[in-house]
């Protein structure tokens, strides 16, 4: 159990870096001006993810869940 407790901070660092990278790699149809209230076509934000974009989206969700679980394990 001590080995897991000693490795957990390093696991969280790696998961955090992967999560930040995965989030930054994603791009949406909305422009920066639309994010801050500029006039934007709202239908452009809703589109079907395909190929690498869908895979990256799923990877981001999985890594976020793993990060949350590792944070909860740290509290125990």
Helices and strands as residue ranges (DSSP letters): H 2-25, H 32-35, G 42-45, H 52-75
